[in-house]
Amino acid sequence: MIDEGRALFLQIAESVEDAIIDGSLEEEAQAPSTNELAAFYRVNPATAAKGIAMLTDKGVLVKRRGIGMFVAPGARELLVGERRAAFADRYLDPLLAEARTLGLGPDDLAQLLRERAAQTAAGTAGAPTPTKGTAR
């Protein structure tokens, strides 16, 4: 899991976010402690605490005094919203810019997306698609 190019506390925070998004850590559930995260990732507890603090500042985790950290109500929705916006910025904006360069409109993009989704579902993603007049 450790990505040498990114700060460890960010990676720890993202792993907790991933667990919330995929449902393995439900809203209102107790989050792993700083010490548990530090032991699991073999990092200094201060590093894990920095990741937890970041999630607390975002409103994803809440501290219950004397008990521990818990997933805040609405945390999943918040995180999914953030990830959707990041997805659009990272993938859709460049896609739309290239589509404009190639003269592709929304209908063309939708058709390409449907074709690729079908190929992926069939396990043939990346395989050339036969066109009219070509031998199979």
N, CA, C and O atoms as CSV, one atom per row, in Angstrom:
chain,resi,resn,atom,element,x,y,z
A,1,MET,N,N,0.812,-1.187,0.000
A,1,MET,CA,C,0.000,0.000,0.000
A,1,MET,C,C,0.856,1.250,0.000
A,1,MET,O,O,0.436,2.285,-0.517
A,2,ILE,N,N,2.038,1.173,0.566
A,2,ILE,CA,C,2.873,2.360,0.705
A,2,ILE,C,C,3.372,2.809,-0.664
A,2,ILE,O,O,3.982,2.041,-1.408
A,3,ASP,N,N,3.097,4.071,-0.974
A,3,ASP,CA,C,3.533,4.706,-2.220
A,3,ASP,C,C,4.621,5.695,-1.836
A,3,ASP,O,O,4.347,6.714,-1.201
A,4,GLU,N,N,5.841,5.398,-2.218
A,4,GLU,CA,C,6.989,6.201,-1.801
A,4,GLU,C,C,6.878,7.668,-2.204
A,4,GLU,O,O,7.517,8.519,-1.584
A,5,GLY,N,N,6.095,7.984,-3.213
A,5,GLY,CA,C,6.008,9.350,-3.706
A,5,GLY,C,C,5.007,10.232,-2.970
A,5,GLY,O,O,4.909,11.424,-3.262
A,6,ARG,N,N,4.270,9.674,-2.031
A,6,ARG,CA,C,3.235,10.447,-1.332
A,6,ARG,C,C,3.434,10.360,0.166
A,6,ARG,O,O,3.945,9.369,0.686
A,7,ALA,N,N,3.025,11.411,0.847
A,7,ALA,CA,C,3.157,11.445,2.301
A,7,ALA,C,C,2.375,10.292,2.933
A,7,ALA,O,O,1.252,9.994,2.528
A,8,LEU,N,N,2.983,9.654,3.926
A,8,LEU,CA,C,2.356,8.506,4.577
A,8,LEU,C,C,1.029,8.869,5.232
A,8,LEU,O,O,0.073,8.097,5.160
A,9,PHE,N,N,0.960,10.042,5.876
A,9,PHE,CA,C,-0.290,10.404,6.550
A,9,PHE,C,C,-1.429,10.549,5.550
A,9,PHE,O,O,-2.578,10.253,5.877
A,10,LEU,N,N,-1.121,11.009,4.318
A,10,LEU,CA,C,-2.157,11.109,3.284
A,10,LEU,C,C,-2.620,9.725,2.852
A,10,LEU,O,O,-3.810,9.505,2.623
A,11,GLN,N,N,-1.680,8.797,2.743
A,11,GLN,CA,C,-2.027,7.432,2.348
A,11,GLN,C,C,-2.877,6.748,3.417
A,11,GLN,O,O,-3.800,5.998,3.098
A,12,ILE,N,N,-2.567,7.008,4.671
A,12,ILE,CA,C,-3.358,6.434,5.768
A,12,ILE,C,C,-4.770,7.013,5.745
A,12,ILE,O,O,-5.749,6.276,5.865
A,13,ALA,N,N,-4.872,8.325,5.590
A,13,ALA,CA,C,-6.191,8.962,5.524
A,13,ALA,C,C,-6.991,8.411,4.348
A,13,ALA,O,O,-8.183,8.136,4.482
A,14,GLU,N,N,-6.338,8.247,3.195
A,14,GLU,CA,C,-7.035,7.729,2.027
A,14,GLU,C,C,-7.489,6.291,2.232
A,14,GLU,O,O,-8.552,5.912,1.740
A,15,SER,N,N,-6.720,5.488,2.940
A,15,SER,CA,C,-7.142,4.099,3.177
A,15,SER,C,C,-8.380,4.058,4.076
A,15,SER,O,O,-9.258,3.218,3.882
A,16,VAL,N,N,-8.453,4.956,5.051
A,16,VAL,CA,C,-9.651,5.034,5.896
A,16,VAL,C,C,-10.838,5.517,5.051
A,16,VAL,O,O,-11.947,4.998,5.170
A,17,GLU,N,N,-10.588,6.517,4.198
A,17,GLU,CA,C,-11.648,6.996,3.302
A,17,GLU,C,C,-12.149,5.872,2.401
A,17,GLU,O,O,-13.355,5.715,2.215
A,18,ASP,N,N,-11.229,5.094,1.841
A,18,ASP,CA,C,-11.620,3.974,0.972
A,18,ASP,C,C,-12.526,2.996,1.722
A,18,ASP,O,O,-13.512,2.508,1.171
A,19,ALA,N,N,-12.187,2.714,2.975
A,19,ALA,CA,C,-12.997,1.789,3.769
A,19,ALA,C,C,-14.399,2.356,4.017
A,19,ALA,O,O,-15.378,1.610,4.056
A,20,ILE,N,N,-14.486,3.660,4.180
A,20,ILE,CA,C,-15.794,4.286,4.376
A,20,ILE,C,C,-16.598,4.234,3.079
A,20,ILE,O,O,-17.787,3.916,3.094
A,21,ILE,N,N,-15.952,4.545,1.970
A,21,ILE,CA,C,-16.646,4.548,0.682
A,21,ILE,C,C,-17.120,3.158,0.296
A,21,ILE,O,O,-18.245,2.999,-0.178
A,22,ASP,N,N,-16.268,2.135,0.495
A,22,ASP,CA,C,-16.676,0.785,0.075
A,22,ASP,C,C,-17.597,0.102,1.092
A,22,ASP,O,O,-18.066,-1.012,0.857
A,23,GLY,N,N,-17.853,0.768,2.212
A,23,GLY,CA,C,-18.804,0.237,3.180
A,23,GLY,C,C,-18.211,-0.684,4.228
A,23,GLY,O,O,-18.933,-1.136,5.117
A,24,SER,N,N,-16.921,-0.979,4.155
A,24,SER,CA,C,-16.329,-1.851,5.167
A,24,SER,C,C,-16.183,-1.137,6.509
A,24,SER,O,O,-16.027,-1.780,7.547
A,25,LEU,N,N,-16.234,0.198,6.482
A,25,LEU,CA,C,-16.267,0.999,7.703
A,25,LEU,C,C,-17.509,1.884,7.600
A,25,LEU,O,O,-17.504,2.905,6.912
A,26,GLU,N,N,-18.561,1.478,8.289
A,26,GLU,CA,C,-19.858,2.143,8.159
A,26,GLU,C,C,-19.940,3.410,8.999
A,26,GLU,O,O,-19.191,3.590,9.959
A,27,GLU,N,N,-20.868,4.284,8.617
A,27,GLU,CA,C,-21.114,5.489,9.397
A,27,GLU,C,C,-21.522,5.095,10.810
A,27,GLU,O,O,-22.242,4.117,11.012
A,28,GLU,N,N,-21.056,5.863,11.775
A,28,GLU,CA,C,-21.279,5.645,13.205
A,28,GLU,C,C,-20.413,4.526,13.771
A,28,GLU,O,O,-20.423,4.309,14.983
A,29,ALA,N,N,-19.662,3.809,12.934
A,29,ALA,CA,C,-18.791,2.738,13.414
A,29,ALA,C,C,-17.503,3.336,13.967
A,29,ALA,O,O,-17.085,4.422,13.566
A,30,GLN,N,N,-16.885,2.617,14.887
A,30,GLN,CA,C,-15.618,3.088,15.440
A,30,GLN,C,C,-14.510,2.894,14.415
A,30,GLN,O,O,-14.374,1.828,13.815
A,31,ALA,N,N,-13.731,3.935,14.229
A,31,ALA,CA,C,-12.606,3.907,13.289
A,31,ALA,C,C,-11.400,3.297,13.993
A,31,ALA,O,O,-11.333,3.299,15.222
A,32,PRO,N,N,-10.447,2.775,13.225
A,32,PRO,CA,C,-9.221,2.262,13.847
A,32,PRO,C,C,-8.513,3.376,14.622
A,32,PRO,O,O,-8.534,4.540,14.223
A,33,SER,N,N,-7.896,2.997,15.719
A,33,SER,CA,C,-7.180,3.984,16.525
A,33,SER,C,C,-5.864,4.361,15.848
A,33,SER,O,O,-5.386,3.680,14.941
A,34,THR,N,N,-5.304,5.456,16.316
A,34,THR,CA,C,-4.009,5.906,15.820
A,34,THR,C,C,-2.964,4.814,16.026
A,34,THR,O,O,-2.157,4.549,15.135
A,35,ASN,N,N,-2.977,4.185,17.188
A,35,ASN,CA,C,-1.996,3.130,17.462
A,35,ASN,C,C,-2.211,1.908,16.576
A,35,ASN,O,O,-1.246,1.290,16.125
A,36,GLU,N,N,-3.466,1.557,16.324
A,36,GLU,CA,C,-3.744,0.428,15.427
A,36,GLU,C,C,-3.241,0.725,14.017
A,36,GLU,O,O,-2.621,-0.128,13.381
A,37,LEU,N,N,-3.508,1.928,13.536
A,37,LEU,CA,C,-3.045,2.303,12.196
A,37,LEU,C,C,-1.523,2.343,12.129
A,37,LEU,O,O,-0.927,1.894,11.150
A,38,ALA,N,N,-0.902,2.879,13.166
A,38,ALA,CA,C,0.558,2.950,13.206
A,38,ALA,C,C,1.166,1.550,13.177
A,38,ALA,O,O,2.151,1.315,12.478
A,39,ALA,N,N,0.592,0.637,13.921
A,39,ALA,CA,C,1.103,-0.733,13.941
A,39,ALA,C,C,0.873,-1.424,12.600
A,39,ALA,O,O,1.758,-2.112,12.092
A,40,PHE,N,N,-0.301,-1.242,12.036
A,40,PHE,CA,C,-0.634,-1.895,10.766
A,40,PHE,C,C,0.288,-1.424,9.643
A,40,PHE,O,O,0.798,-2.234,8.869
A,41,TYR,N,N,0.499,-0.098,9.558
A,41,TYR,CA,C,1.316,0.451,8.479
A,41,TYR,C,C,2.792,0.580,8.854
A,41,TYR,O,O,3.617,1.007,8.047
A,42,ARG,N,N,3.105,0.205,10.088
A,42,ARG,CA,C,4.484,0.266,10.584
A,42,ARG,C,C,5.069,1.664,10.432
A,42,ARG,O,O,6.130,1.866,9.842
A,43,VAL,N,N,4.334,2.616,10.989
A,43,VAL,CA,C,4.766,4.011,10.968
A,43,VAL,C,C,4.702,4.562,12.388
A,43,VAL,O,O,4.139,3.940,13.288
A,44,ASN,N,N,5.277,5.716,12.564
A,44,ASN,CA,C,5.228,6.414,13.839
A,44,ASN,C,C,3.776,6.779,14.146
A,44,ASN,O,O,3.052,7.205,13.246
A,45,PRO,N,N,3.337,6.622,15.389
A,45,PRO,CA,C,1.959,7.002,15.736
A,45,PRO,C,C,1.634,8.462,15.405
A,45,PRO,O,O,0.480,8.780,15.116
A,46,ALA,N,N,2.615,9.339,15.441
A,46,ALA,CA,C,2.364,10.746,15.098
A,46,ALA,C,C,1.973,10.882,13.631
A,46,ALA,O,O,1.179,11.755,13.278
A,47,THR,N,N,2.523,10.025,12.776
A,47,THR,CA,C,2.171,10.041,11.356
A,47,THR,C,C,0.721,9.611,11.170
A,47,THR,O,O,-0.036,10.243,10.434
A,48,ALA,N,N,0.344,8.533,11.844
A,48,ALA,CA,C,-1.045,8.058,11.771
A,48,ALA,C,C,-1.980,9.114,12.351
A,48,ALA,O,O,-3.066,9.341,11.816
A,49,ALA,N,N,-1.569,9.757,13.435
A,49,ALA,CA,C,-2.400,10.784,14.068
A,49,ALA,C,C,-2.629,11.958,13.122
A,49,ALA,O,O,-3.699,12.567,13.129
A,50,LYS,N,N,-1.634,12.273,12.316
A,50,LYS,CA,C,-1.783,13.376,11.363
A,50,LYS,C,C,-2.847,13.029,10.313
A,50,LYS,O,O,-3.636,13.893,9.928
A,51,GLY,N,N,-2.875,11.782,9.852
A,51,GLY,CA,C,-3.899,11.343,8.904
A,51,GLY,C,C,-5.288,11.379,9.519
A,51,GLY,O,O,-6.252,11.801,8.879
A,52,ILE,N,N,-5.384,10.933,10.769
A,52,ILE,CA,C,-6.668,10.950,11.482
A,52,ILE,C,C,-7.125,12.387,11.711
A,52,ILE,O,O,-8.309,12.692,11.571
A,53,ALA,N,N,-6.198,13.265,12.061
A,53,ALA,CA,C,-6.540,14.673,12.282
A,53,ALA,C,C,-7.074,15.305,11.003
A,53,ALA,O,O,-7.998,16.118,11.041
A,54,MET,N,N,-6.493,14.930,9.881
A,54,MET,CA,C,-6.958,15.459,8.605
A,54,MET,C,C,-8.419,15.051,8.358
A,54,MET,O,O,-9.228,15.860,7.904
A,55,LEU,N,N,-8.739,13.806,8.660
A,55,LEU,CA,C,-10.111,13.319,8.472
A,55,LEU,C,C,-11.069,13.968,9.467
A,55,LEU,O,O,-12.232,14.208,9.144
A,56,THR,N,N,-10.593,14.246,10.651
A,56,THR,CA,C,-11.412,14.940,11.648
A,56,THR,C,C,-11.695,16.364,11.190
A,56,THR,O,O,-12.821,16.849,11.298
A,57,ASP,N,N,-10.664,17.028,10.676
A,57,ASP,CA,C,-10.836,18.403,10.188
A,57,ASP,C,C,-11.829,18.473,9.031
A,57,ASP,O,O,-12.550,19.461,8.886
A,58,LYS,N,N,-11.868,17.420,8.203
A,58,LYS,CA,C,-12.800,17.372,7.071
A,58,LYS,C,C,-14.217,17.019,7.498
A,58,LYS,O,O,-15.158,17.165,6.718
A,59,GLY,N,N,-14.370,16.557,8.726
A,59,GLY,CA,C,-15.692,16.161,9.205
A,59,GLY,C,C,-16.040,14.722,8.884
A,59,GLY,O,O,-17.203,14.329,8.970
A,60,VAL,N,N,-15.043,13.933,8.514
A,60,VAL,CA,C,-15.260,12.524,8.187
A,60,VAL,C,C,-15.278,11.680,9.455
A,60,VAL,O,O,-16.056,10.734,9.572
A,61,LEU,N,N,-14.416,12.030,10.400
A,61,LEU,CA,C,-14.359,11.329,11.677
A,61,LEU,C,C,-14.703,12.305,12.795
A,61,LEU,O,O,-14.422,13.500,12.705
A,62,VAL,N,N,-15.312,11.779,13.843
A,62,VAL,CA,C,-15.607,12.579,15.031
A,62,VAL,C,C,-15.056,11.855,16.254
A,62,VAL,O,O,-15.070,10.626,16.329
A,63,LYS,N,N,-14.573,12.638,17.201
A,63,LYS,CA,C,-14.011,12.071,18.420
A,63,LYS,C,C,-15.087,12.007,19.487
A,63,LYS,O,O,-15.793,12.983,19.743
A,64,ARG,N,N,-15.195,10.858,20.095
A,64,ARG,CA,C,-16.073,10.691,21.249
A,64,ARG,C,C,-15.152,10.527,22.452
A,64,ARG,O,O,-14.484,9.508,22.625
A,65,ARG,N,N,-15.146,11.545,23.253
A,65,ARG,CA,C,-14.202,11.636,24.362
A,65,ARG,C,C,-14.204,10.361,25.208
A,65,ARG,O,O,-15.248,9.899,25.669
A,66,GLY,N,N,-13.021,9.816,25.397
A,66,GLY,CA,C,-12.851,8.634,26.222
A,66,GLY,C,C,-13.195,7.329,25.536
A,66,GLY,O,O,-12.994,6.254,26.102
A,67,ILE,N,N,-13.717,7.413,24.309
A,67,ILE,CA,C,-14.119,6.190,23.600
A,67,ILE,C,C,-13.271,5.974,22.357
A,67,ILE,O,O,-12.790,4.867,22.115
A,68,GLY,N,N,-13.087,7.023,21.569
A,68,GLY,CA,C,-12.301,6.895,20.345
A,68,GLY,C,C,-12.884,7.702,19.202
A,68,GLY,O,O,-13.727,8.578,19.396
A,69,MET,N,N,-12.416,7.385,18.012
A,69,MET,CA,C,-12.850,8.066,16.790
A,69,MET,C,C,-13.930,7.228,16.115
A,69,MET,O,O,-13.867,5.999,16.083
A,70,PHE,N,N,-14.927,7.938,15.575
A,70,PHE,CA,C,-16.037,7.270,14.908
A,70,PHE,C,C,-16.299,7.934,13.560
A,70,PHE,O,O,-15.999,9.112,13.364
A,71,VAL,N,N,-16.854,7.169,12.648
A,71,VAL,CA,C,-17.206,7.707,11.331
A,71,VAL,C,C,-18.422,8.612,11.512
A,71,VAL,O,O,-19.435,8.211,12.085
A,72,ALA,N,N,-18.301,9.820,11.018
A,72,ALA,CA,C,-19.361,10.815,11.163
A,72,ALA,C,C,-20.562,10.475,10.286
A,72,ALA,O,O,-20.406,9.898,9.210
A,73,PRO,N,N,-21.751,10.832,10.744
A,73,PRO,CA,C,-22.926,10.685,9.877
A,73,PRO,C,C,-22.719,11.542,8.617
A,73,PRO,O,O,-22.274,12.687,8.705
A,74,GLY,N,N,-23.039,10.990,7.474
A,74,GLY,CA,C,-22.882,11.713,6.214
A,74,GLY,C,C,-21.479,11.668,5.632
A,74,GLY,O,O,-21.223,12.271,4.590
A,75,ALA,N,N,-20.559,10.954,6.296
A,75,ALA,CA,C,-19.170,10.905,5.836
A,75,ALA,C,C,-19.051,10.257,4.457
A,75,ALA,O,O,-18.311,10.749,3.605
A,76,ARG,N,N,-19.765,9.170,4.233
A,76,ARG,CA,C,-19.673,8.495,2.938
A,76,ARG,C,C,-20.130,9.415,1.814
A,76,ARG,O,O,-19.478,9.515,0.775
A,77,GLU,N,N,-21.248,10.081,2.030
A,77,GLU,CA,C,-21.785,10.993,1.020
A,77,GLU,C,C,-20.783,12.123,0.728
A,77,GLU,O,O,-20.571,12.486,-0.429
A,78,LEU,N,N,-20.181,12.664,1.768
A,78,LEU,CA,C,-19.177,13.711,1.618
A,78,LEU,C,C,-18.000,13.222,0.782
A,78,LEU,O,O,-17.559,13.902,-0.144
A,79,LEU,N,N,-17.498,12.037,1.120
A,79,LEU,CA,C,-16.340,11.496,0.417
A,79,LEU,C,C,-16.656,11.147,-1.033
A,79,LEU,O,O,-15.844,11.406,-1.922
A,80,VAL,N,N,-17.816,10.569,-1.277
A,80,VAL,CA,C,-18.210,10.241,-2.652
A,80,VAL,C,C,-18.321,11.521,-3.479
A,80,VAL,O,O,-17.903,11.552,-4.636
A,81,GLY,N,N,-18.879,12.567,-2.894
A,81,GLY,CA,C,-18.970,13.849,-3.592
A,81,GLY,C,C,-17.604,14.403,-3.947
A,81,GLY,O,O,-17.396,14.889,-5.058
A,82,GLU,N,N,-16.675,14.334,-3.007
A,82,GLU,CA,C,-15.305,14.796,-3.271
A,82,GLU,C,C,-14.661,13.977,-4.382
A,82,GLU,O,O,-14.019,14.524,-5.279
A,83,ARG,N,N,-14.839,12.662,-4.313
A,83,ARG,CA,C,-14.208,11.788,-5.307
A,83,ARG,C,C,-14.811,11.980,-6.694
A,83,ARG,O,O,-14.107,11.908,-7.702
A,84,ARG,N,N,-16.125,12.227,-6.739
A,84,ARG,CA,C,-16.775,12.486,-8.040
A,84,ARG,C,C,-16.199,13.743,-8.679
A,84,ARG,O,O,-15.900,13.765,-9.873
A,85,ALA,N,N,-16.048,14.787,-7.872
A,85,ALA,CA,C,-15.489,16.042,-8.387
A,85,ALA,C,C,-14.048,15.830,-8.846
A,85,ALA,O,O,-13.652,16.335,-9.897
A,86,ALA,N,N,-13.273,15.098,-8.076
A,86,ALA,CA,C,-11.882,14.822,-8.451
A,86,ALA,C,C,-11.824,13.972,-9.722
A,86,ALA,O,O,-10.954,14.171,-10.570
A,87,PHE,N,N,-12.754,13.025,-9.847
A,87,PHE,CA,C,-12.824,12.186,-11.046
A,87,PHE,C,C,-13.077,13.044,-12.276
A,87,PHE,O,O,-12.429,12.871,-13.309
A,88,ALA,N,N,-14.019,13.966,-12.159
A,88,ALA,CA,C,-14.325,14.854,-13.288
A,88,ALA,C,C,-13.109,15.698,-13.655
A,88,ALA,O,O,-12.780,15.843,-14.832
A,89,ASP,N,N,-12.454,16.246,-12.658
A,89,ASP,CA,C,-11.270,17.074,-12.922
A,89,ASP,C,C,-10.143,16.266,-13.557
A,89,ASP,O,O,-9.492,16.716,-14.500
A,90,ARG,N,N,-9.927,15.076,-13.029
A,90,ARG,CA,C,-8.775,14.276,-13.462
A,90,ARG,C,C,-8.988,13.556,-14.790
A,90,ARG,O,O,-8.056,13.425,-15.583
A,91,TYR,N,N,-10.210,13.090,-15.033
A,91,TYR,CA,C,-10.456,12.262,-16.210
A,91,TYR,C,C,-11.380,12.909,-17.245
A,91,TYR,O,O,-11.087,12.888,-18.440
A,92,LEU,N,N,-12.485,13.476,-16.790
A,92,LEU,CA,C,-13.464,13.981,-17.754
A,92,LEU,C,C,-13.012,15.253,-18.454
A,92,LEU,O,O,-13.204,15.385,-19.663
A,93,ASP,N,N,-12.420,16.187,-17.729
A,93,ASP,CA,C,-11.991,17.431,-18.370
A,93,ASP,C,C,-10.969,17.175,-19.483
A,93,ASP,O,O,-11.122,17.723,-20.574
A,94,PRO,N,N,-9.930,16.357,-19.244
A,94,PRO,CA,C,-9.007,16.055,-20.349
A,94,PRO,C,C,-9.675,15.276,-21.491
A,94,PRO,O,O,-9.354,15.487,-22.661
A,95,LEU,N,N,-10.595,14.388,-21.149
A,95,LEU,CA,C,-11.329,13.634,-22.162
A,95,LEU,C,C,-12.127,14.577,-23.057
A,95,LEU,O,O,-12.102,14.451,-24.281
A,96,LEU,N,N,-12.824,15.509,-22.448
A,96,LEU,CA,C,-13.629,16.458,-23.225
A,96,LEU,C,C,-12.752,17.367,-24.085
A,96,LEU,O,O,-13.123,17.703,-25.209
A,97,ALA,N,N,-11.609,17.759,-23.570
A,97,ALA,CA,C,-10.697,18.594,-24.349
A,97,ALA,C,C,-10.192,17.832,-25.574
A,97,ALA,O,O,-10.142,18.389,-26.671
A,98,GLU,N,N,-9.823,16.583,-25.397
A,98,GLU,CA,C,-9.343,15.774,-26.532
A,98,GLU,C,C,-10.481,15.500,-27.508
A,98,GLU,O,O,-10.268,15.511,-28.721
A,99,ALA,N,N,-11.675,15.256,-27.001
A,99,ALA,CA,C,-12.824,15.020,-27.870
A,99,ALA,C,C,-13.081,16.243,-28.757
A,99,ALA,O,O,-13.349,16.104,-29.950
A,100,ARG,N,N,-12.998,17.433,-28.170
A,100,ARG,CA,C,-13.170,18.658,-28.958
A,100,ARG,C,C,-12.112,18.736,-30.060
A,100,ARG,O,O,-12.416,19.100,-31.196
A,101,THR,N,N,-10.885,18.396,-29.720
A,101,THR,CA,C,-9.796,18.420,-30.701
A,101,THR,C,C,-10.082,17.474,-31.856
A,101,THR,O,O,-9.773,17.780,-33.008
A,102,LEU,N,N,-10.669,16.333,-31.551
A,102,LEU,CA,C,-10.970,15.322,-32.569
A,102,LEU,C,C,-12.316,15.534,-33.248
A,102,LEU,O,O,-12.662,14.811,-34.181
A,103,GLY,N,N,-13.068,16.512,-32.788
A,103,GLY,CA,C,-14.375,16.786,-33.378
A,103,GLY,C,C,-15.456,15.818,-32.935
A,103,GLY,O,O,-16.448,15.625,-33.637
A,104,LEU,N,N,-15.269,15.209,-31.772
A,104,LEU,CA,C,-16.259,14.267,-31.247
A,104,LEU,C,C,-17.243,15.010,-30.354
A,104,LEU,O,O,-16.851,15.809,-29.504
A,105,GLY,N,N,-18.516,14.735,-30.558
A,105,GLY,CA,C,-19.555,15.341,-29.740
A,105,GLY,C,C,-19.987,14.420,-28.620
A,105,GLY,O,O,-19.481,13.304,-28.504
A,106,PRO,N,N,-20.915,14.873,-27.795
A,106,PRO,CA,C,-21.390,14.056,-26.673
A,106,PRO,C,C,-21.950,12.698,-27.101
A,106,PRO,O,O,-21.731,11.699,-26.415
A,107,ASP,N,N,-22.667,12.649,-28.221
A,107,ASP,CA,C,-23.213,11.367,-28.684
A,107,ASP,C,C,-22.100,10.409,-29.084
A,107,ASP,O,O,-22.180,9.208,-28.825
A,108,ASP,N,N,-21.047,10.956,-29.727
A,108,ASP,CA,C,-19.903,10.121,-30.112
A,108,ASP,C,C,-19.211,9.553,-28.868
A,108,ASP,O,O,-18.855,8.375,-28.829
A,109,LEU,N,N,-19.028,10.390,-27.870
A,109,LEU,CA,C,-18.389,9.937,-26.634
A,109,LEU,C,C,-19.236,8.887,-25.919
A,109,LEU,O,O,-18.717,7.897,-25.405
A,110,ALA,N,N,-20.531,9.116,-25.897
A,110,ALA,CA,C,-21.424,8.145,-25.253
A,110,ALA,C,C,-21.349,6.795,-25.958
A,110,ALA,O,O,-21.337,5.752,-25.305
A,111,GLN,N,N,-21.299,6.810,-27.289
A,111,GLN,CA,C,-21.201,5.570,-28.051
A,111,GLN,C,C,-19.871,4.865,-27.774
A,111,GLN,O,O,-19.844,3.650,-27.579
A,112,LEU,N,N,-18.783,5.612,-27.756
A,112,LEU,CA,C,-17.478,5.019,-27.444
A,112,LEU,C,C,-17.480,4.408,-26.038
A,112,LEU,O,O,-16.948,3.319,-25.823
A,113,LEU,N,N,-18.076,5.114,-25.103
A,113,LEU,CA,C,-18.154,4.614,-23.738
A,113,LEU,C,C,-18.967,3.324,-23.664
A,113,LEU,O,O,-18.572,2.377,-22.984
A,114,ARG,N,N,-20.101,3.290,-24.362
A,114,ARG,CA,C,-20.927,2.061,-24.378
A,114,ARG,C,C,-20.146,0.899,-24.988
A,114,ARG,O,O,-20.185,-0.218,-24.473
A,115,GLU,N,N,-19.433,1.165,-26.092
A,115,GLU,CA,C,-18.653,0.108,-26.746
A,115,GLU,C,C,-17.569,-0.430,-25.822
A,115,GLU,O,O,-17.398,-1.643,-25.697
A,116,ARG,N,N,-16.841,0.469,-25.180
A,116,ARG,CA,C,-15.768,0.039,-24.273
A,116,ARG,C,C,-16.326,-0.696,-23.063
A,116,ARG,O,O,-15.730,-1.669,-22.602
A,117,ALA,N,N,-17.452,-0.248,-22.548
A,117,ALA,CA,C,-18.058,-0.925,-21.405
A,117,ALA,C,C,-18.470,-2.345,-21.793
A,117,ALA,O,O,-18.303,-3.284,-21.014
A,118,ALA,N,N,-19.003,-2.490,-22.990
A,118,ALA,CA,C,-19.396,-3.822,-23.469
A,118,ALA,C,C,-18.171,-4.711,-23.646
A,118,ALA,O,O,-18.205,-5.893,-23.303
A,119,GLN,N,N,-17.093,-4.149,-24.178
A,119,GLN,CA,C,-15.857,-4.924,-24.343
A,119,GLN,C,C,-15.304,-5.359,-22.989
A,119,GLN,O,O,-14.858,-6.495,-22.825
A,120,THR,N,N,-15.337,-4.454,-22.034
A,120,THR,CA,C,-14.836,-4.779,-20.703
A,120,THR,C,C,-15.673,-5.881,-20.071
A,120,THR,O,O,-15.138,-6.804,-19.458
A,121,ALA,N,N,-16.986,-5.778,-20.223
A,121,ALA,CA,C,-17.882,-6.793,-19.663
A,121,ALA,C,C,-17.646,-8.144,-20.325
A,121,ALA,O,O,-17.785,-9.189,-19.689
A,122,ALA,N,N,-17.286,-8.116,-21.618
A,122,ALA,CA,C,-17.045,-9.361,-22.354
A,122,ALA,C,C,-15.617,-9.858,-22.177
A,122,ALA,O,O,-15.263,-10.935,-22.658
A,123,GLY,N,N,-14.796,-9.067,-21.483
A,123,GLY,CA,C,-13.411,-9.475,-21.264
A,123,GLY,C,C,-12.508,-9.235,-22.449
A,123,GLY,O,O,-11.443,-9.845,-22.547
A,124,THR,N,N,-12.915,-8.349,-23.364
A,124,THR,CA,C,-12.113,-8.101,-24.562
A,124,THR,C,C,-11.601,-6.667,-24.619
A,124,THR,O,O,-11.269,-6.175,-25.697
A,125,ALA,N,N,-11.534,-5.998,-23.487
A,125,ALA,CA,C,-11.074,-4.613,-23.483
A,125,ALA,C,C,-9.677,-4.533,-24.068
A,125,ALA,O,O,-8.804,-5.343,-23.756
A,126,GLY,N,N,-9.487,-3.547,-24.915
A,126,GLY,CA,C,-8.185,-3.346,-25.541
A,126,GLY,C,C,-8.009,-4.121,-26.827
A,126,GLY,O,O,-7.085,-3.841,-27.591
A,127,ALA,N,N,-8.882,-5.104,-27.089
A,127,ALA,CA,C,-8.788,-5.863,-28.326
A,127,ALA,C,C,-9.314,-5.015,-29.479
A,127,ALA,O,O,-10.268,-4.256,-29.308
A,128,PRO,N,N,-8.694,-5.143,-30.655
A,128,PRO,CA,C,-9.188,-4.356,-31.784
A,128,PRO,C,C,-10.611,-4.731,-32.139
A,128,PRO,O,O,-10.983,-5.903,-32.085
A,129,THR,N,N,-11.396,-3.752,-32.495
A,129,THR,CA,C,-12.771,-3.983,-32.886
A,129,THR,C,C,-12.819,-4.101,-34.411
A,129,THR,O,O,-12.391,-3.183,-35.111
A,130,PRO,N,N,-13.341,-5.233,-34.940
A,130,PRO,CA,C,-13.403,-5.382,-36.382
A,130,PRO,C,C,-14.290,-4.291,-36.990
A,130,PRO,O,O,-15.304,-3.907,-36.407
A,131,THR,N,N,-13.905,-3.810,-38.137
A,131,THR,CA,C,-14.715,-2.820,-38.847
A,131,THR,C,C,-15.165,-3.438,-40.157
A,131,THR,O,O,-14.648,-4.475,-40.574
A,132,LYS,N,N,-16.131,-2.797,-40.809
A,132,LYS,CA,C,-16.644,-3.302,-42.068
A,132,LYS,C,C,-15.508,-3.472,-43.054
A,132,LYS,O,O,-14.615,-2.630,-43.153
A,133,GLY,N,N,-15.556,-4.576,-43.781
A,133,GLY,CA,C,-14.592,-4.784,-44.846
A,133,GLY,C,C,-13.259,-5.371,-44.382
A,133,GLY,O,O,-12.358,-5.562,-45.199
A,134,THR,N,N,-13.116,-5.660,-43.091
A,134,THR,CA,C,-11.861,-6.247,-42.633
A,134,THR,C,C,-12.106,-7.702,-42.280
A,134,THR,O,O,-13.184,-8.079,-41.822
A,135,ALA,N,N,-11.092,-8.499,-42.501
A,135,ALA,CA,C,-11.191,-9.919,-42.195
A,135,ALA,C,C,-11.093,-10.112,-40.686
A,135,ALA,O,O,-10.430,-9.353,-39.979
A,136,ARG,N,N,-11.766,-11.137,-40.227
A,136,ARG,CA,C,-11.705,-11.443,-38.797
A,136,ARG,C,C,-10.582,-12.356,-38.541
A,136,ARG,O,O,-10.350,-12.743,-37.396
